[in-house]
Amino acid sequence: NYKMKLLFLIDSLGSGGAQRQIVTIIPLLKQKGVEVEVLCYHEDTFFMDILDRNSVKIHWLLIKNPILRMWKIRSFIRQGNYNAVISFLDTPDFLNCISAIGGHTWKVITSERSAKEDAFFSYRGRLMGWFKQYSDIIVCNSNNASRMWLKHYPQYRDKLKVTYNIVTLPLIVSKYMPRKEGKTHIVVAASYQYLKNPINLIKAVNLLDDSQKDKLILDWYGSKKASQSSAQVFNESTKLISQYNLDKVIHLNEAVSNIADRMNEADVVGLFSQFEGLPNAICEAMSLSKPIIMSRVSDWDVLVDENNGVLCEWNNVDSIKKALNTILTISDDQLLAAGESSGKKAKLLFDPETIIKRWEAIIGL
């Protein structure tokens, strides 16, 4: 009985989105009778227990010297008799491609998960892009990312495939009550960075009539350590909230581990970023049957339509204000109907069974 053997290559098993996807996909592939192993080169074990529970073999090549590490990983892959090697994130993709130079019998599958246009112009980005010629398939987790690759590397057209992230939600313990105490509660789950756009959002809230402000509670949950400027963004946002007397309307919170519960308690989930890969917070919110208010980033045209949410322009304060106004003026019934519509969309887009079929086709099961 022939068994397919796969290797997932990732930097570590830390708490990032790419790692989370890998440990979500692997058990589903194992259920299909595939043999799966994982190779990491940095020691971070946040997600390790999930793989242990599913009896997945993890190889650690913890080598400090990057040249030696690259050589060891290449040797490991070339001697591993794998049918396919799947990498997530830039450096693992690069290592995956390097291992294929000189001919390969296995399928080289790399990915694109950030979709930042700037990355295509940097020296590092151009180098990574050049090496992708050794990749058999480039899996993008949004149509938006696929379009960017097509624009900058039209020669890779036949390698590009789009597969959304699988959304798995933790056990939800909170109850949802529409518009508690007569207020529309919006939750934003995003780190404090300029590109996540808290400043324009605060300015937009300030433009609302006083009667509208009275009906709004906006909770932002995010990490203050996400980038070098995070503390600065947080302080600037806090000052602006004070200046506009919005302390009772907008609350800036630390990131929380039970963010799905916080989203479940909310009436609406928002995202106002300048750009995004596939926004996990929005995918999760849709799976929780929440109406969405978001900027036109990533696959906004697939994620949000007039049935399940409202769209705005990240760099236009008036556009954000109008979107907030729309949310504040719709009835409870409309709010619930929009949430239901999100839930139905989510089932079609992020359902594990749907996504794993895509992966099976990509891998060639």
Disulfide bonds with the S-S distance in Angstrom:
none
